[in-house]
Amino acid sequence: MNLSNLNLRDLRLLLTLFETGNLTAAARRVCLSTPVASRMLADMRHYFGDPLFVRRSQGMTPTPIVLRMIPTIQQIVSLTETLGRADYFDPQAHEGIVRIAMLDHVMMSFLTKRFLFELNRLAPKTQVEFRLVDQELDKRLVNGEIDMAVWPSDQFGPNFHSHSLHRSRCYLTVRRNHALHRLQSSLPEGAYVPIEEIVRFPKIACAYSQASWTGLFDFEERQQTLCWVPMYSAAAYWAATCDATLSLPNGGLHATFKKLDLVQIFVRPEHAFYETNNVKLVWHDRVHHDPMQKWVRGIFSQIFNKEAQALAI
């Protein structure tokens, strides 16, 4: 069987269909509509004179012809991707926009600033557009509105990829000289502030879509909500001017955390919904093989991994 009449898109579809056993899932991974992928498969079946994949209860099962071709197809696809990364991307010459979605406290962090300055130094013609995360994050990654996102969640499906940036604990904060801060200062070193004292005070909640119950600690459900705000930067401002508490997913990344003179209140770790937040860089198959996108993801991950680990945030 001769593969020379097939293009790279055909080969990627065959390989992905072999890996997923599902035409719809394979089409999504190679950024095709299901009807287009179906026509391509029909053309390849005609060319080879073989069904290639047989539909069974457990999915589409490859025929012996496909099983014989797969090692060669894997080599061709891998070599082509390597060639693209090596020969067709020059950071200094590249012109374009990279769109990254994140929560505002990550956007304001010194790590994101380091990334922006480093990208400008290495790829001066490449621009960055920062977007705030919203409830349609997965759709925006699929349709191309954004290229990658910083998000501490495993909610995305099999057509998404992720790279862990760092792990961090949640923080409960109040303004300096708050009653809870004074109480904490009076306790023995290493002691935790009692929950019954915390719930006496209202909280400020971050909800980027609508007023709804949000929180990073279980006791926050017992607190009255002073107000809802869509961004952590605004929430930090309000927390610095009143007696409400504020939970932050990562105090070390929040640029206004120290500027507004907020202090951490120590509570027992078991009250946090997550022992640690696993903050990830997430992207869709649509840009997985793009050499420029892969290079940018590498710069972003390198800065976050190295600096976050060094500072133990």
C-alpha positions in Angstrom: 0.0 0.0 0.0 1.4 3.4 -1.0 0.9 6.4 1.3 2.3 8.9 -1.2 -1.2 9.9 -2.5 -2.3 10.9 1.0 -1.6 14.4 2.4 -0.6 15.1 6.0 -4.2 15.9 7.0 -5.3 12.4 5.8 -2.5 10.8 7.8 -3.3 12.8 11.0 -7.0 11.8 10.7 -6.1 8.1 10.3 -3.7 8.3 13.3 -6.1 10.1 15.5 -9.0 7.8 14.6 -6.8 4.9 15.5 -6.0 6.5 18.9 -9.6 7.5 19.7 -11.8 4.9 18.0 -14.4 7.7 17.4 -14.8 9.7 14.2 -16.3 12.7 15.9 -13.6 12.9 18.5 -10.9 12.4 15.9 -12.3 15.2 13.8 -12.3 17.6 16.7 -8.7 16.7 17.6 -7.5 17.5 14.0 -9.7 20.6 13.8 -12.1 19.2 11.2 -15.9 19.1 11.1 -17.4 15.6 11.3 -18.8 15.7 7.8 -15.4 16.7 6.3 -13.7 13.9 8.3 -16.3 11.4 7.1 -15.7 12.4 3.4 -12.0 12.1 3.8 -12.4 8.6 5.4 -14.6 7.6 2.5 -12.1 8.8 0.0 -9.3 6.8 1.7 -11.5 3.7 1.9 -12.0 4.0 -1.9 -8.3 4.5 -2.5 -7.2 1.5 -0.4 -10.2 -0.7 -1.4 -10.6 -1.4 2.3 -13.0 -0.2 5.1 -9.9 0.8 7.2 -12.1 1.1 10.3 -15.1 -1.1 11.2 -17.8 0.2 13.5 -18.3 -2.0 16.5 -19.9 -1.6 19.9 -16.6 -0.6 21.5 -15.9 2.0 18.8 -14.3 2.0 15.3 -11.8 -0.9 15.1 -8.9 -0.7 12.7 -8.5 -3.3 10.0 -5.2 -5.3 9.5 -4.2 -2.8 6.7 -4.4 0.1 9.2 -2.5 -1.8 11.8 0.3 -2.4 9.4 0.4 1.3 8.3 0.2 2.9 11.8 3.9 2.7 12.7 4.9 4.4 9.4 2.1 7.0 9.7 3.3 7.8 13.3 6.9 8.3 12.0 5.7 10.6 9.1 3.5 12.8 11.4 6.2 13.0 14.1 9.0 13.9 11.6 6.8 16.5 9.9 6.0 18.2 13.2 9.7 18.2 14.2 10.5 19.7 10.8 7.9 22.4 11.3 9.3 23.3 14.7 12.8 23.4 13.5 12.6 25.1 10.1 9.5 27.2 10.0 9.4 29.3 13.1 11.8 32.2 13.8 10.8 34.1 17.0 12.6 37.3 15.9 10.7 37.4 12.5 7.3 36.2 13.7 4.4 38.7 13.5 1.1 37.9 15.2 -1.0 38.0 18.3 -1.1 35.5 21.1 -4.3 35.5 23.1 -4.2 34.3 26.7 -7.1 34.1 29.2 -6.5 34.2 32.9 -8.0 35.5 36.2 -7.1 39.1 36.9 -4.8 38.2 39.9 -2.6 36.1 37.6 -2.7 38.9 35.0 -1.4 41.3 37.6 1.3 39.0 38.9 5.0 39.6 38.6 5.4 36.2 36.8 3.1 37.4 34.0 5.0 40.6 33.8 8.3 38.6 33.5 6.7 36.5 30.7 5.6 39.6 28.8 9.0 41.2 29.0 10.8 38.0 28.0 8.5 37.4 25.0 9.1 41.0 23.9 12.8 40.5 24.1 12.9 37.2 22.2 10.0 37.8 19.7 9.6 41.7 19.5 7.0 41.5 16.7 4.7 39.1 18.6 2.0 40.8 20.5 0.0 39.5 23.5 -3.7 40.0 24.2 -4.8 39.2 27.7 -8.4 38.2 28.3 -10.3 37.6 31.5 -11.6 34.0 32.0 -15.3 33.5 31.7 -17.8 30.7 31.8 -17.3 30.0 28.1 -13.6 29.4 28.4 -13.7 26.0 26.7 -15.7 27.3 23.7 -13.3 30.2 23.2 -10.3 27.9 23.2 -12.0 25.7 20.6 -13.2 28.5 18.3 -9.9 30.5 18.3 -11.0 33.5 20.4 -8.2 32.6 22.7 -5.1 30.4 22.3 -4.3 29.3 25.8 -5.6 29.9 29.4 -4.3 29.8 32.9 -6.9 27.8 34.9 -6.7 25.6 38.0 -9.2 23.0 36.8 -9.5 19.5 35.2 -12.9 20.3 33.7 -11.7 20.2 30.1 -12.3 17.2 27.8 -10.0 14.8 25.9 -9.4 17.4 23.1 -7.5 19.7 25.5 -4.0 19.6 26.7 -2.5 21.1 29.9 0.8 21.7 31.6 1.1 22.3 35.4 2.5 25.7 36.2 2.6 25.5 40.0 0.7 24.4 43.1 -0.3 26.8 45.8 -2.5 27.0 48.9 -5.5 29.3 49.3 -5.2 32.4 51.4 -7.7 34.0 53.8 -7.0 37.8 54.0 -8.1 40.8 56.0 -6.8 44.4 56.3 -4.0 45.0 58.8 -5.2 45.7 62.3 -8.5 44.0 61.6 -9.9 42.3 64.7 -9.0 38.9 63.3 -5.4 40.1 62.7 -5.2 41.4 66.3 -6.6 38.1 67.6 -4.0 36.1 65.5 -1.2 38.3 66.9 -2.2 37.4 70.4 -2.2 33.6 69.8 0.8 31.3 70.3 3.0 30.9 67.2 1.6 28.3 64.8 -1.9 28.5 66.3 -4.9 28.8 64.0 -7.7 31.5 64.3 -10.9 29.8 65.5 -13.6 29.5 62.7 -16.3 30.8 65.0 -14.4 34.1 65.2 -14.0 34.3 61.4 -17.7 33.7 60.6 -18.7 36.7 62.8 -17.5 38.9 59.9 -18.9 39.3 56.4 -17.0 38.2 53.3 -16.3 39.6 49.9 -17.0 37.1 47.1 -15.5 36.9 43.6 -18.0 35.8 41.0 -17.2 36.8 37.4 -20.6 36.0 35.9 -23.3 36.6 38.5 -24.0 36.9 42.2 -23.7 33.3 43.4 -22.2 31.5 46.4 -18.5 31.2 46.0 -15.7 30.4 48.3 -12.4 28.6 48.8 -13.1 27.5 52.4 -16.0 25.6 53.8 -16.8 28.1 56.5 -17.5 30.9 54.0 -20.9 29.4 53.4 -21.8 30.6 56.9 -20.6 34.1 56.4 -22.8 36.9 55.2 -21.8 38.3 51.8 -20.9 42.0 51.9 -20.7 42.2 48.1 -19.9 40.3 44.9 -17.2 41.6 42.6 -16.0 40.2 39.2 -12.2 40.6 39.8 -9.8 39.8 42.7 -8.1 43.2 42.3 -11.4 45.0 43.1 -12.1 42.5 45.9 -8.7 43.2 47.5 -9.4 46.9 47.3 -12.7 46.5 49.2 -11.1 44.1 51.7 -8.5 46.7 52.5 -11.1 49.3 53.4 -13.6 47.4 55.5 -14.0 44.5 58.1 -14.9 41.8 55.5 -12.7 38.8 54.8 -11.5 37.7 51.4 -10.3 34.3 50.2 -7.7 34.3 47.4 -6.7 31.3 45.3 -3.0 32.4 45.4 -1.9 35.3 47.6 1.7 35.1 46.2 0.6 36.0 42.7 -1.6 38.9 43.7 0.2 42.1 43.0 -2.1 44.1 45.3 -1.8 41.7 48.2 1.1 43.6 49.8 0.4 47.0 48.3 -3.0 47.2 50.0 -1.5 46.0 53.2 -3.6 42.9 53.4 -2.4 40.2 55.8 -3.0 36.4 55.9 -5.2 34.8 58.5 -4.1 31.2 59.3 -6.9 28.6 59.4 -6.6 24.8 59.6 -5.8 23.4 56.2 -8.8 20.9 56.3 -11.2 23.9 55.9 -9.9 24.5 52.4 -11.9 22.8 49.6 -8.6 22.0 47.9 -5.4 21.3 49.7 -3.6 23.0 46.9 -4.6 24.7 43.7 -2.9 23.1 40.7 -2.7 26.0 38.3 -2.3 24.9 34.7 -1.7 26.3 31.3 -4.5 24.8 29.1 -4.9 24.8 25.3 -6.9 23.0 22.6 -5.9 20.6 19.8 -6.4 23.5 17.4 -3.1 25.0 18.4 -1.3 21.9 19.8 1.0 21.4 16.8 1.4 25.1 15.9 5.2 25.8 16.3 4.7 29.4 17.4 2.1 28.5 20.0 4.3 25.7 21.3 7.2 28.1 21.6 5.1 30.7 23.5 3.7 28.0 25.8 7.3 26.9 26.5 8.4 30.4 27.5 5.3 30.9 29.7 5.7 27.5 31.5 9.5 28.0 32.0 9.0 31.3 33.8 6.1 30.1 36.0 7.7 26.7 36.8 11.1 28.1 37.7 10.1 31.3 39.6 7.1 29.8 41.4 9.1 26.8 42.7 12.0 29.1 43.8 9.6 31.3 45.8 7.5 28.4 47.0 4.3 30.2 46.3 
